[in-house]
Amino acid sequence: PPPPPPPQQQQQQSVMLNRSFQRRNRSGAQHFAASNPTKSPFFVGRAGTAEDVEEDAVRSVFLFTDGLANDGITQTSELVAKLGQLLDESSKRVRVYTFGFGDDHSADMLGKLALVGAGTYYYMEREDSIPTAFADALGGLLSVAAQNVKVEFTPGPGVTVSGVHCGYTVGDTDGGGRSIAVGDMFSEETKDLIVDVELGEREEEGDVSIGTLVVSYLDVVGASLERTEVDCRVKRVKQVPEGRVANEGVVMHKARMETAAGLADARKAAEEGRYEEARARLKMSLARVDATCVEGGMKCQLQADLKEAMENMVDRGTYMTKGSKLMWAKGNAHMQQRCCALSDDEEDEDEEAAVKRKATTYSYANSAQKSMRAKAKSISSR
């Protein structure tokens, strides 16, 4: 092999690497990728990001590594804090996506960097999954439909908010309400936010307002600020009728949040060496999902993900090499309802297989992500 280039040439290659990954979307967004498994990863290759872009551009950083941070800032907590500080100080909104390849990277570090950067952590177990993961992330960024999505719920008289279940930052508002910072949304995405409310006693029956829901966001296509207000109403009765059927959507998304919480709790226990406790937590979540009355692809997917997590919790070695990475990626995917591209089988199936797959699996990917992944597989297979 040729000798390594001098430091100046290495820096030039880093800039070239960044520029080689540039992409431009409909909003004029540019995406940069920096890769170096031996340095503090987020701060490598920043020289290639100095070009001017449009004010309303969707800005993102792609961090790809197959190893650990072993030079400069190496502690996860310090690296995450530094990234958060840089993002807070920046006048531009930047999303950070992380890509971990193989067995030796830290899912905990990359997962937390993606969380603070409002991006997604992708686990790439094999080499052929690399183009699929990058394509999935690009497909999402190319289909951003709304930015700065914020949801506020203000309870009505006699109504108390007792809890909010979601994967986003929740804050308190005047009047006992809650605000949820959802961030960006891709086209075709849905965000199901569960809010627990307690209703006061009421003598009269009939429809009653329990609060007001306000959704505000930047419409990317229309380049306009939008605001929608909804009066939330329920039918109050003195006697709950027998045979009442729970709302299937609420039931299913409670199971989704239970799965995400179970994966997170089990991962935390495993990181501290408490593997029996981690397996017990996964079994509890699986039992709760099994008891869910709603059948369908999402339920099957939740069950499969919990079972796979238990299979990769047999010992420390299996957990560290694969289990931790799967649980980080899938847990956040379910928490935020966003694809992490761990499977791309749908691009290869015929119509009959697609129907069967839809009944037994569930994907958060939108059309742009699926299309981009299919193109990436086609190019990489040539």
C-alpha positions in Angstrom: 0.0 0.0 0.0 1.2 3.6 -0.6 2.5 5.6 2.4 0.1 7.8 4.3 -0.3 11.3 2.9 1.2 14.3 4.8 -1.0 16.1 7.3 -1.9 18.9 4.9 -3.0 16.5 2.2 -5.0 14.5 4.8 -6.9 17.7 5.6 -7.6 18.3 1.9 -8.8 14.7 1.6 -11.1 15.3 4.5 -12.6 18.3 2.8 -12.9 16.3 -0.4 -14.7 13.5 1.5 -17.2 16.0 2.9 -17.9 17.5 -0.6 -18.2 14.0 -2.1 -21.2 13.4 0.1 -23.0 16.6 -0.6 -26.6 16.4 -1.7 -29.1 19.1 -2.5 -32.8 18.7 -1.9 -35.8 20.8 -3.0 -35.3 23.3 -0.3 -31.7 23.8 -1.2 -30.4 21.6 1.6 -26.8 20.4 1.7 -25.8 17.3 3.6 -22.2 16.6 4.7 -20.7 13.3 5.9 -17.5 13.1 8.0 -15.8 9.8 8.7 -12.9 8.9 10.9 -13.0 6.0 13.3 -9.9 7.1 15.2 -10.7 10.7 16.2 -13.4 12.4 18.2 -15.9 11.8 15.4 -18.2 14.8 15.4 -15.4 17.3 15.2 -13.6 15.7 12.2 -13.9 17.1 8.7 -15.6 20.4 9.7 -13.4 22.3 7.2 -15.7 21.0 4.4 -18.8 22.5 5.8 -18.0 26.2 5.4 -19.8 26.8 2.1 -22.7 29.1 2.2 -26.1 27.6 1.8 -29.6 29.0 1.7 -31.1 30.5 4.9 -34.0 28.0 4.9 -31.8 25.0 4.0 -32.2 21.7 5.9 -28.8 21.3 7.4 -27.4 17.9 8.5 -24.2 16.2 9.6 -23.6 12.5 8.9 -21.2 10.8 11.3 -20.0 7.3 10.2 -17.6 5.2 12.3 -16.7 1.6 12.8 -14.8 2.2 16.1 -14.6 4.2 19.3 -13.5 7.8 20.1 -10.0 7.3 21.4 -8.4 10.7 20.8 -9.5 14.2 22.0 -12.9 14.0 23.7 -13.5 10.3 24.4 -16.1 10.3 27.1 -19.7 10.0 25.9 -21.1 12.5 28.4 -18.5 15.1 27.5 -18.9 14.6 23.8 -22.7 14.8 24.0 -22.5 17.9 26.1 -20.1 19.6 23.7 -22.3 18.7 20.7 -25.3 20.1 22.5 -23.4 23.3 23.3 -22.4 23.8 19.7 -25.9 23.2 18.4 -27.3 25.6 21.0 -24.8 28.3 20.0 -25.3 27.9 16.3 -27.6 30.4 14.6 -28.6 27.6 12.1 -30.5 24.4 12.9 -28.5 21.3 12.3 -29.5 17.7 12.5 -26.9 15.0 13.4 -27.3 11.5 12.0 -25.0 8.7 13.2 -24.0 5.5 11.5 -22.3 2.7 13.4 -20.8 -0.2 11.4 -19.9 -3.6 12.8 -19.4 -4.8 16.3 -16.8 -2.4 17.7 -18.6 0.9 17.8 -20.5 2.3 20.9 -24.2 2.3 20.3 -24.6 4.3 23.5 -22.4 7.1 22.2 -23.8 7.3 18.7 -27.4 6.9 20.0 -27.0 9.8 22.4 -25.3 12.0 19.8 -28.2 11.4 17.4 -30.7 12.2 20.2 -29.1 15.5 21.1 -28.7 16.2 17.4 -32.4 15.4 16.7 -31.3 12.8 14.1 -31.3 9.0 13.9 -28.8 6.3 14.9 -28.4 3.6 12.3 -26.8 0.3 13.1 -25.1 -1.4 10.1 -24.2 -5.0 10.9 -23.0 -5.9 7.4 -21.2 -4.0 4.6 -24.2 -4.4 2.2 -26.4 -2.4 4.7 -24.2 0.7 4.5 -25.8 2.2 1.3 -29.2 1.3 2.5 -28.7 3.2 5.8 -27.3 6.3 4.1 -30.1 6.2 1.5 -32.8 6.0 4.2 -31.4 9.1 5.9 -31.1 11.0 2.7 -34.6 10.0 1.6 -36.0 11.4 4.8 -34.1 14.6 4.6 -35.2 15.0 0.9 -38.9 14.7 2.1 -39.0 17.1 5.0 -42.5 18.6 4.9 -42.6 20.6 8.2 -40.1 22.1 10.5 -40.2 23.3 14.1 -43.4 21.3 14.8 -44.7 22.2 18.2 -47.8 20.8 19.9 -49.4 22.4 22.9 -52.3 21.1 25.0 -54.2 23.4 27.4 -56.7 21.6 29.6 -60.2 22.9 30.1 -61.8 23.7 33.5 -61.8 20.8 35.9 -59.3 18.8 33.7 -55.8 17.9 34.8 -52.9 16.6 32.6 -51.4 13.7 34.5 -48.9 12.5 31.9 -47.5 12.7 28.4 -46.0 9.7 26.6 -43.8 10.4 23.6 -40.2 10.5 22.5 -39.8 14.3 22.5 -39.0 17.1 24.9 -42.1 18.0 27.0 -42.4 21.3 28.9 -45.0 22.9 31.2 -47.2 25.8 30.0 -49.6 28.2 31.7 -52.9 26.7 32.9 -51.4 23.3 33.7 -50.8 22.5 30.0 -48.0 20.7 28.2 -45.9 21.6 25.2 -44.2 19.0 23.0 -41.2 19.9 20.7 -41.6 17.4 17.8 -39.1 19.1 15.5 -39.0 18.2 11.8 -41.5 15.8 10.1 -41.1 14.0 6.8 -43.9 13.7 4.3 -46.3 10.8 5.2 -45.0 10.7 8.8 -47.4 10.5 11.7 -46.7 11.3 15.3 -49.0 9.8 17.8 -48.7 11.6 21.2 -50.5 10.1 24.2 -51.7 12.5 26.8 -53.2 11.3 30.1 -56.0 13.5 31.5 -58.1 13.3 34.6 -61.7 14.7 34.3 -63.5 16.2 37.2 -67.0 15.1 38.3 -69.9 16.3 36.1 -73.6 15.8 36.5 -74.7 16.6 33.0 -74.2 14.1 30.1 -73.2 15.1 26.6 -70.2 16.4 24.7 -67.8 18.5 26.8 -64.5 20.2 25.9 -61.5 18.8 27.8 -59.0 21.2 26.4 -57.5 22.9 23.4 -54.8 21.4 21.1 -52.6 23.8 19.1 -50.1 22.7 16.4 -47.7 25.2 14.9 -45.0 24.6 12.3 -43.2 25.8 9.3 -44.7 24.5 6.1 -41.5 23.8 4.0 -43.3 23.5 0.6 -45.4 26.6 1.1 -42.6 28.5 3.0 -45.2 29.7 5.5 -45.8 29.5 9.2 -48.9 27.6 10.0 -51.0 27.2 13.1 -54.0 24.8 13.7 -56.2 24.9 16.8 -58.5 22.0 17.7 -61.2 21.9 20.4 -60.8 18.4 22.0 -64.2 17.0 23.1 -65.4 13.8 24.6 -68.9 12.4 25.4 -69.5 12.3 29.1 -72.0 9.7 30.5 -73.1 8.8 34.0 -72.8 5.1 33.4 -70.1 3.5 31.2 -71.9 1.1 28.9 -71.0 -2.6 29.1 -68.9 -4.0 26.2 -67.2 -0.7 25.6 -64.4 -1.2 23.1 -61.2 0.7 23.6 -59.9 2.9 20.8 -57.6 0.6 18.7 -55.2 3.4 17.8 -54.7 4.4 21.5 -54.2 0.7 22.5 -51.7 0.1 19.8 -49.6 3.2 20.5 -49.6 2.5 24.2 -48.1 -0.9 23.2 -45.6 0.9 21.0 -44.5 3.1 23.9 -44.3 0.1 26.3 -42.0 -1.6 23.8 -39.7 1.5 23.6 -39.7 1.9 27.3 -39.0 -1.8 27.8 -36.0 -1.7 25.4 -34.6 1.4 27.1 -35.0 0.0 30.6 -33.5 -3.3 29.7 -30.6 -1.6 27.9 -29.8 0.5 31.0 -29.9 -2.6 33.2 -27.6 -4.5 30.8 -25.1 -1.6 30.7 -24.8 -2.0 34.5 -24.3 -5.7 34.2 -27.8 -6.7 35.5 -28.7 -9.1 32.7 -31.3 -11.1 34.5 -33.1 -7.9 35.4 -32.9 -6.8 31.7 -34.3 -10.1 30.5 -37.2 -9.8 33.0 -38.0 -6.3 31.8 -38.1 -7.5 28.2 -40.4 -10.4 29.2 -42.7 -8.0 31.0 -43.0 -5.8 28.0 -43.6 -8.7 25.7 -46.4 -10.0 27.9 -48.1 -6.6 27.9 -47.8 -6.4 24.1 -49.1 -10.0 23.8 -52.2 -9.0 25.8 -53.0 -6.2 23.5 -56.4 -6.8 21.9 -55.4 -5.3 18.5 -53.9 -7.5 15.9 -51.8 -6.5 12.9 -48.4 -5.7 11.5 -47.4 -3.3 14.2 -48.2 -5.7 17.0 -46.2 -8.5 15.2 -43.3 -6.1 14.8 -43.2 -5.1 18.4 -43.3 -8.7 19.5 -40.5 -9.6 17.1 -38.3 -6.8 18.2 -38.7 -7.7 21.9 -38.0 -11.4 21.2 -34.9 -10.5 19.2 -33.7 -8.3 22.1 -34.0 -11.2 24.5 -32.1 -13.5 22.1 -29.3 -11.0 22.1 -29.3 -10.7 25.9 -28.0 -14.3 26.6 -24.6 -13.0 27.8 -22.4 -9.9 27.9 -20.5 -10.7 24.7 -23.7 -11.1 22.6 -25.2 -8.0 24.2 -22.2 -5.8 23.6 -21.5 -6.9 20.0 -25.1 -6.9 18.7 -27.9 -6.6 21.3 -27.0 -3.1 22.5 -27.0 -1.8 19.0 -30.3 -3.4 18.0 -32.0 -2.2 21.1 -30.8 1.4 20.7 -31.9 1.6 17.1 -35.2 -0.1 17.4 -36.1 1.5 20.7 -35.7 5.0 19.3 -37.4 4.0 16.1 -40.5 3.0 18.0 -40.2 6.0 20.4 -40.1 8.6 17.6 -41.9 6.6 14.9 -39.1 7.0 12.5 -37.3 4.4 10.3 -33.8 3.2 11.3 -33.4 1.0 8.1 -32.5 -2.2 9.9 -34.4 -4.2 7.3 -34.8 -3.6 3.6 -36.5 -6.8 2.6 -39.6 -4.9 1.2 -37.5 -3.8 -1.8 -37.0 -7.3 -3.0 -40.5 -8.9 -2.6 -43.3 -9.6 -5.1 -46.9 -8.5 -4.6 -47.9 -11.7 -2.7 -44.9 -11.4 -0.4 -45.6 -7.7 0.2 -49.2 -8.5 1.4 -47.9 -11.2 3.7 -45.2 -8.9 5.0 -47.6 -6.1 5.7 -49.7 -8.4 7.9 -46.7 -9.5 10.0 -44.3 -6.5 10.1 -44.4 -2.7 10.3 -42.2 0.0 8.8 -42.0 3.7 9.6 -40.3 4.5 6.3 -42.1 6.8 3.8 -42.1 6.5 0.0 -39.1 8.7 -0.5 -37.0 6.6 1.9 -38.1 3.3 0.3 -37.4 4.7 -3.2 -34.0 6.0 -2.2 -33.1 2.6 -0.6 -34.1 0.8 -3.7 -31.9 3.0 -5.8 -29.0 2.5 -3.5 -29.3 -1.3 -3.6 -29.5 -1.2 -7.4 -26.4 0.9 -7.7 -24.4 -1.1 -5.1 -25.3 -4.4 -6.7 -23.8 -3.4 -10.1 
